[in-house]
């Protein structure tokens, strides 16, 4: 005990030593009255969190000042470390192509958002982000950043999607003429729709659920649509060449299906395509790191949104891959591909996964049954 209270000076070996405060990391500092020098007797290293955790927290909405108490550094230094980390992450499109070599999608949303950023030639200091989003999984298939919205931007973007082998039967846009012209050039065989069809489809399903919460005809419609969805990965995972096992799992969960469908209809701004655009707009309005090249930050934000788990237990990327896999932002940042989970066919997680795919497939507009939302013409009501 006395040795701890009165250590000997490490320089002149004098015993005239007093306490001299502590360092920023909590280490005790001593000073020698004889020679005047100070030192730390025992050093305790400050344990800092993984940079991937810091970057993910920042992308989720925390500021650099918020992270000072976590990373034990200045906001400027934290800013620099996060940017360096994000610059070393894979490009989201390359990572997605590595996870899914062949892309099969029936409908793509094309959405765009302005965001605040230092930009030459822009008095308002804004830039534009274009995104192509798969309707079933809400996975961002690709993105393009430019100084402003233009036909050339969408032409370049859609040409790149085409060159990556992403084929699509239908596109939904906001109705802008220059976007539709770009689609007709890059995808001449594709059908064009506007966002109205998405809202109308939600109204159809809300109407059905309000009349009969667990409607067998609506459930059968979901089964039929589920058969039409290309999911070779899931069938291979189940060792189910004919698709019978997947259908049997879905048939055993009508209540779970109705509950999940209602959840998605109730929470659509938060969990679907609307939520993606809104979340981007809200977060990037306050990104002070975007005074410079915005690509690393936007790339990291998109990846985080795609690989993080949602309430059904899997990520959007997992739904797009049609495989129950474990994903994380840290794995993405290291370039590690998702890890396949080995689930038994009676696993609640597997049932939830299949129900999620069927629910989302039923909500895709333009590929399902039509409805006039009139009681006397409703094909889903079972009359005696």
C-alpha positions as CSV (number, residue, x, y, z in Angstrom):
1,X,0.0,0.0,0.0
2,X,2.8,2.4,1.0
3,X,4.5,1.7,-2.4
4,X,1.4,2.8,-4.2
5,X,1.0,6.0,-2.2
6,X,4.6,7.0,-2.3
7,X,6.3,5.7,-5.4
8,X,10.0,6.4,-6.1
9,X,10.8,8.9,-8.8
10,X,11.6,6.9,-12.0
11,X,14.1,9.6,-13.0
12,X,16.2,10.6,-9.9
13,X,15.0,7.8,-7.5
14,X,13.9,10.4,-4.9
15,X,11.1,9.5,-2.5
16,X,9.7,13.1,-2.6
17,X,6.8,12.2,-4.9
18,X,3.3,13.7,-4.8
19,X,0.2,13.0,-6.8
20,X,-0.3,15.2,-9.8
21,X,-3.8,14.6,-11.1
22,X,-4.7,12.1,-13.9
23,X,-4.6,11.8,-17.6
24,X,-7.7,12.0,-19.9
25,X,-7.9,8.2,-19.9
26,X,-8.0,8.0,-16.1
27,X,-4.3,7.1,-15.4
28,X,-2.8,8.6,-12.2
29,X,0.0,11.1,-12.8
30,X,2.8,11.8,-10.3
31,X,5.4,14.6,-9.9
32,X,8.8,14.6,-8.2
33,X,9.5,17.5,-5.9
34,X,13.2,16.9,-6.3
35,X,13.6,17.0,-10.1
36,X,10.2,18.4,-11.0
37,X,9.4,15.8,-13.7
38,X,6.0,14.1,-14.1
39,X,5.1,10.6,-15.2
40,X,2.4,8.0,-15.2
41,X,3.1,4.9,-13.2
42,X,0.5,2.5,-14.7
43,X,-1.1,3.1,-18.1
44,X,-4.6,1.9,-18.7
45,X,-5.3,1.9,-22.5
46,X,-8.6,3.5,-23.4
47,X,-10.8,0.9,-25.1
48,X,-12.4,2.5,-28.2
49,X,-15.3,0.9,-30.0
50,X,-14.9,-0.6,-33.5
51,X,-14.9,2.1,-36.2
52,X,-17.7,0.2,-38.0
53,X,-19.9,0.7,-35.0
54,X,-19.0,4.4,-34.9
55,X,-19.7,4.8,-38.6
56,X,-23.0,2.9,-38.3
57,X,-24.1,5.1,-35.4
58,X,-23.3,8.2,-37.4
59,X,-25.2,7.0,-40.4
60,X,-28.1,6.2,-38.1
61,X,-28.4,9.8,-37.1
62,X,-26.0,10.5,-34.3
63,X,-23.7,13.5,-34.8
64,X,-19.9,13.7,-34.3
65,X,-20.5,15.6,-31.1
66,X,-22.8,12.9,-29.8
67,X,-20.0,10.4,-30.4
68,X,-17.2,12.2,-28.5
69,X,-18.1,10.5,-25.3
70,X,-18.0,7.1,-27.1
71,X,-14.9,7.4,-29.1
72,X,-13.0,9.8,-26.8
73,X,-11.8,12.2,-29.5
74,X,-12.7,15.6,-31.0
75,X,-15.6,15.9,-33.3
76,X,-13.2,16.9,-36.2
77,X,-11.1,13.8,-35.6
78,X,-14.2,11.5,-35.4
79,X,-15.4,13.1,-38.7
80,X,-12.1,12.3,-40.4
81,X,-12.0,8.7,-39.1
82,X,-15.6,8.0,-40.2
83,X,-14.9,9.4,-43.7
84,X,-11.7,7.4,-44.0
85,X,-13.6,4.3,-42.9
86,X,-16.5,4.8,-45.4
87,X,-14.1,5.5,-48.2
88,X,-12.6,2.0,-47.7
89,X,-16.0,0.3,-47.8
90,X,-17.1,-1.7,-50.9
91,X,-19.4,0.0,-53.4
92,X,-23.0,-1.1,-52.7
93,X,-23.7,-2.1,-56.3
94,X,-20.5,-4.3,-56.4
95,X,-21.5,-5.9,-53.1
96,X,-25.1,-6.5,-54.2
97,X,-23.9,-8.1,-57.5
98,X,-21.5,-10.4,-55.5
99,X,-24.5,-11.5,-53.3
100,X,-26.9,-11.9,-56.2
101,X,-25.1,-12.7,-59.5
102,X,-28.4,-12.8,-61.5
103,X,-31.1,-10.2,-60.9
104,X,-34.7,-11.1,-61.4
105,X,-37.2,-8.3,-60.6
106,X,-40.7,-7.7,-61.9
107,X,-41.1,-4.0,-60.9
108,X,-38.6,-1.2,-60.1
109,X,-39.4,2.1,-58.4
110,X,-37.3,5.0,-59.8
111,X,-37.1,7.7,-57.1
112,X,-35.0,10.9,-56.7
113,X,-34.2,13.2,-53.9
114,X,-32.4,16.5,-53.6
115,X,-30.0,16.9,-50.7
116,X,-27.8,19.7,-49.2
117,X,-24.2,19.5,-50.4
118,X,-21.4,21.9,-51.5
119,X,-21.7,21.9,-55.3
120,X,-20.1,24.0,-58.0
121,X,-22.6,25.8,-60.1
122,X,-25.4,25.5,-57.6
123,X,-26.5,28.6,-55.8
124,X,-28.6,26.5,-53.3
125,X,-25.7,24.1,-52.7
126,X,-27.8,21.0,-53.5
127,X,-27.2,17.8,-55.3
128,X,-29.5,15.0,-56.6
129,X,-29.7,11.3,-55.8
130,X,-31.4,8.9,-58.2
131,X,-32.2,5.4,-56.9
132,X,-33.6,2.2,-58.5
133,X,-35.5,0.2,-55.8
134,X,-36.8,-3.4,-56.2
135,X,-40.6,-3.3,-55.4
136,X,-40.7,-6.7,-53.6
137,X,-37.7,-6.3,-51.2
138,X,-37.2,-2.5,-51.3
139,X,-33.6,-3.1,-51.9
140,X,-31.7,-0.3,-53.7
141,X,-30.5,-2.0,-56.9
142,X,-28.3,1.0,-57.9
143,X,-27.9,4.8,-57.4
144,X,-26.5,7.8,-59.2
145,X,-25.4,11.2,-57.8
146,X,-25.3,14.3,-59.9
147,X,-25.4,18.1,-59.6
148,X,-29.1,18.1,-60.7
149,X,-32.0,16.1,-62.0
150,X,-31.8,15.6,-65.8
151,X,-32.5,13.2,-68.6
152,X,-28.7,12.6,-69.0
153,X,-28.5,11.5,-65.4
154,X,-31.3,8.9,-65.8
155,X,-30.0,7.7,-69.2
156,X,-26.5,7.1,-67.7
157,X,-28.0,5.5,-64.6
158,X,-30.4,3.1,-66.5
159,X,-27.7,2.2,-69.0
160,X,-25.5,1.1,-66.1
161,X,-28.4,-1.0,-64.6
162,X,-28.9,-2.6,-68.0
163,X,-25.2,-3.4,-68.4
164,X,-25.2,-5.1,-64.9
165,X,-27.9,-7.5,-66.2
166,X,-30.8,-6.1,-64.3
167,X,-33.9,-6.8,-66.4
168,X,-37.3,-5.4,-65.5
169,X,-40.9,-5.7,-66.8
170,X,-42.3,-2.6,-65.2
171,X,-41.1,0.7,-63.9
172,X,-43.0,3.1,-61.5
173,X,-42.0,6.7,-61.6
174,X,-43.4,10.1,-60.4
175,X,-44.5,10.7,-64.0
176,X,-41.7,13.0,-65.0
177,X,-41.3,13.0,-68.8
178,X,-37.5,12.9,-68.9
179,X,-37.4,9.8,-66.7
180,X,-40.0,8.0,-68.9
181,X,-38.0,8.9,-72.0
182,X,-34.8,7.5,-70.5
183,X,-36.7,4.3,-69.6
184,X,-38.0,3.9,-73.2
185,X,-34.5,4.3,-74.5
186,X,-32.7,1.8,-72.1
187,X,-35.7,-0.6,-71.5
188,X,-37.9,-0.2,-74.7
189,X,-40.0,-3.3,-73.8
190,X,-40.8,-2.2,-70.2
191,X,-44.2,-1.0,-69.0
192,X,-44.5,2.4,-67.4
193,X,-46.6,3.2,-64.4
194,X,-46.9,6.1,-61.9
195,X,-46.9,6.1,-58.1
196,X,-50.7,6.3,-58.1
197,X,-50.8,2.5,-58.8
198,X,-48.9,1.8,-55.6
199,X,-51.3,3.9,-53.5
200,X,-54.3,2.3,-55.2
201,X,-53.0,-1.2,-54.6
202,X,-52.7,-0.4,-50.8
203,X,-56.3,0.8,-50.8
204,X,-57.5,-2.5,-52.4
205,X,-55.8,-4.6,-49.8
206,X,-56.9,-2.4,-46.9
207,X,-60.5,-2.7,-48.2
208,X,-60.2,-6.5,-48.3
209,X,-58.8,-6.7,-44.7
210,X,-61.4,-4.4,-43.3
211,X,-64.2,-6.7,-44.5
212,X,-62.6,-10.1,-43.7
213,X,-59.4,-10.0,-41.7
214,X,-58.5,-13.6,-42.6
215,X,-60.1,-14.0,-46.0
216,X,-59.4,-17.4,-47.6
217,X,-59.8,-16.0,-51.2
218,X,-57.3,-13.2,-50.5
219,X,-54.9,-15.8,-49.0
220,X,-55.4,-18.0,-52.1
221,X,-54.6,-15.0,-54.2
222,X,-51.4,-14.6,-52.3
223,X,-50.5,-18.2,-52.8
224,X,-51.0,-17.8,-56.6
225,X,-48.8,-14.7,-56.7
226,X,-46.2,-16.4,-54.5
227,X,-46.0,-19.2,-57.2
228,X,-45.3,-16.5,-59.8
229,X,-42.4,-14.9,-58.0
230,X,-39.1,-16.2,-59.1
231,X,-37.4,-17.6,-56.0
232,X,-35.0,-20.4,-57.2
233,X,-32.7,-19.6,-54.2
234,X,-35.4,-20.3,-51.7
235,X,-36.5,-23.5,-53.5
236,X,-32.9,-24.7,-53.6
237,X,-32.6,-23.9,-49.9
238,X,-35.7,-26.0,-49.1
239,X,-34.6,-28.8,-51.6
240,X,-38.0,-28.1,-53.1
241,X,-37.9,-28.4,-56.9
242,X,-41.6,-28.2,-57.4
243,X,-42.3,-25.5,-54.9
244,X,-44.6,-27.7,-52.8
245,X,-42.8,-27.3,-49.5
246,X,-42.7,-23.5,-49.6
247,X,-46.5,-23.5,-50.4
248,X,-47.2,-25.9,-47.5
249,X,-45.3,-23.7,-45.1
250,X,-47.3,-20.6,-46.3
251,X,-50.6,-22.5,-46.2
252,X,-50.0,-23.3,-42.5
253,X,-49.8,-19.6,-41.6
254,X,-53.0,-17.7,-42.7
255,X,-53.3,-15.7,-39.5
256,X,-49.6,-14.7,-39.5
257,X,-50.0,-13.7,-43.2
258,X,-53.0,-11.5,-42.4
259,X,-51.3,-9.9,-39.4
260,X,-48.1,-9.1,-41.3
261,X,-50.1,-7.7,-44.2
262,X,-52.0,-5.4,-41.9
263,X,-48.7,-4.3,-40.2
264,X,-47.2,-3.3,-43.5
265,X,-50.3,-1.5,-44.7
266,X,-50.4,0.4,-41.4
267,X,-46.7,1.3,-41.3
268,X,-46.0,1.8,-45.0
269,X,-44.3,5.2,-44.7
270,X,-41.8,3.7,-42.2
271,X,-41.1,0.3,-43.7
272,X,-41.6,0.6,-47.4
273,X,-40.4,2.6,-50.4
274,X,-41.8,5.8,-49.0
275,X,-39.8,5.3,-45.8
276,X,-36.6,5.0,-47.8
277,X,-37.0,8.3,-49.5
278,X,-38.2,10.1,-46.4
279,X,-35.4,8.7,-44.2
280,X,-32.8,9.8,-46.8
281,X,-34.3,13.3,-46.9
282,X,-34.4,13.7,-43.1
283,X,-30.9,12.3,-42.5
284,X,-29.0,14.0,-45.3
285,X,-30.4,17.5,-44.6
286,X,-28.1,17.5,-41.5
287,X,-25.0,15.7,-42.8
288,X,-22.2,18.3,-42.4
289,X,-19.7,15.7,-43.8
290,X,-21.1,16.3,-47.3
291,X,-19.1,19.5,-47.8
292,X,-16.8,17.2,-49.8
293,X,-17.4,14.2,-52.0
294,X,-20.8,12.8,-50.9
295,X,-20.4,9.3,-52.4
296,X,-18.8,7.4,-49.5
297,X,-21.4,8.7,-47.0
298,X,-24.4,8.0,-49.3
299,X,-22.9,4.6,-50.2
300,X,-22.5,3.7,-46.6
301,X,-26.0,4.9,-45.7
302,X,-27.7,2.9,-48.4
303,X,-25.7,-0.2,-47.4
304,X,-26.7,0.2,-43.7
305,X,-30.3,0.5,-44.7
306,X,-30.2,-2.6,-46.8
307,X,-28.3,-5.0,-44.4
308,X,-29.9,-4.0,-41.1
309,X,-32.6,-6.3,-39.8
310,X,-36.2,-5.1,-40.0
311,X,-39.0,-6.2,-37.6
312,X,-39.7,-9.5,-39.4
313,X,-36.2,-10.7,-38.3
314,X,-34.3,-10.5,-41.6
315,X,-32.8,-7.7,-43.7
316,X,-34.1,-6.3,-47.0
317,X,-31.1,-7.8,-48.7
318,X,-32.1,-11.2,-47.3
319,X,-35.6,-10.8,-48.8
320,X,-34.0,-9.8,-52.2
321,X,-31.7,-12.8,-52.1
322,X,-34.7,-15.0,-51.2
323,X,-32.5,-16.7,-48.6
324,X,-32.5,-16.6,-44.8
325,X,-29.1,-15.1,-44.2
326,X,-27.5,-13.1,-41.5
327,X,-26.2,-9.6,-42.6
328,X,-24.6,-6.7,-40.8
329,X,-23.0,-3.4,-41.6
330,X,-19.7,-4.6,-40.2
331,X,-19.7,-7.6,-42.5
332,X,-20.5,-5.3,-45.5
333,X,-17.7,-2.9,-44.6
334,X,-15.2,-5.8,-44.6
335,X,-16.6,-7.1,-47.9
336,X,-17.8,-10.3,-46.2
337,X,-20.9,-11.9,-47.9
338,X,-24.0,-12.7,-45.9
339,X,-23.9,-15.9,-43.8
340,X,-26.5,-18.6,-44.7
341,X,-28.6,-19.7,-41.7
342,X,-29.4,-23.4,-41.4
343,X,-33.1,-23.4,-40.4
344,X,-35.3,-26.5,-40.1
345,X,-38.5,-26.5,-42.2
346,X,-40.6,-26.2,-39.0
347,X,-38.7,-23.2,-37.8
348,X,-40.8,-20.1,-36.9
349,X,-38.1,-17.9,-38.5
350,X,-38.4,-19.7,-41.8
351,X,-42.2,-19.5,-41.7
352,X,-41.9,-15.8,-41.0
353,X,-39.5,-15.4,-43.9
354,X,-41.8,-17.1,-46.4
355,X,-44.8,-15.2,-45.1
356,X,-42.9,-11.9,-45.6
357,X,-42.1,-12.7,-49.2
358,X,-45.7,-13.7,-49.9
359,X,-47.0,-10.5,-48.2
360,X,-44.7,-8.3,-50.2
361,X,-45.5,-10.1,-53.4
362,X,-49.3,-9.5,-52.9
363,X,-48.6,-5.7,-52.4
364,X,-46.7,-5.3,-55.6
365,X,-48.9,-3.1,-57.8
366,X,-49.8,-3.9,-61.4
367,X,-49.2,-7.7,-61.3
368,X,-52.2,-8.8,-59.2
369,X,-56.0,-8.9,-59.5
370,X,-57.9,-5.7,-60.2
371,X,-60.5,-4.4,-57.9
372,X,-63.2,-1.6,-58.1
373,X,-63.5,-1.5,-54.3
374,X,-67.3,-2.0,-54.5
375,X,-69.0,-4.4,-52.2
376,X,-71.4,-5.8,-54.8
377,X,-68.5,-6.5,-57.2
378,X,-66.0,-7.8,-54.6
379,X,-64.6,-11.2,-55.7
380,X,-63.1,-11.8,-52.3
381,X,-66.3,-11.8,-50.2
382,X,-67.7,-15.3,-49.6
383,X,-71.4,-15.1,-49.9
384,X,-73.6,-17.9,-48.4
